[in-house]
Amino acid sequence: MDDVQAFAQGIFASQPFSRFIGAELTGSSKDHAELTIPITDQLKQQHGFVHGGVISYLADNAITFAGGLALGGNALTAEFKINYLRPGVGTHLVARAKARAVSKRQAVCQCEVFAVDASGEEKLCALAQGTVVPAA
């Protein structure tokens, strides 16, 4: 494990909410992050789909990790937008975020969230964009 991955894993491990809902940091690099969460009944809304708040959490956290890694340290989300494209159904969700524009003061990141079924097929269920700033 390289320094970037070790730093990212350490930050992720310190997030009680992420552990509570079963999320995992499954990939990271200097400007990229991937988070995965198993779809359980506790994360669904009344129609049997993953709750939008869970999808939003996953996208926001992936964006903040990608931006924070690109900025070289701890970071916070300054703004965030998400488009829900289809219901989250399957075995798990995967969020992949990448820093697209990085300066000293901010990183603008994009994220795709996929619902994955038992066969491994991924279906895009949300797109998100956010601005990440260094933590004070």
Secondary structure as GFF3:
##gff-version 3
##sequence-region A 1 136
A	DSSP	alpha_helix	3	13	.	.	.	ID=ss1
A	DSSP	alpha_helix	16	21	.	.	.	ID=ss2
A	DSSP	beta_strand	24	29	.	.	.	ID=ss3
A	DSSP	beta_strand	32	38	.	.	.	ID=ss4
A	DSSP	three_ten_helix	41	43	.	.	.	ID=ss5
A	DSSP	alpha_helix	52	71	.	.	.	ID=ss6
A	DSSP	beta_strand	75	84	.	.	.	ID=ss7
A	DSSP	beta_strand	92	102	.	.	.	ID=ss8
A	DSSP	beta_strand	107	116	.	.	.	ID=ss9
A	DSSP	beta_strand	122	134	.	.	.	ID=ss10
###
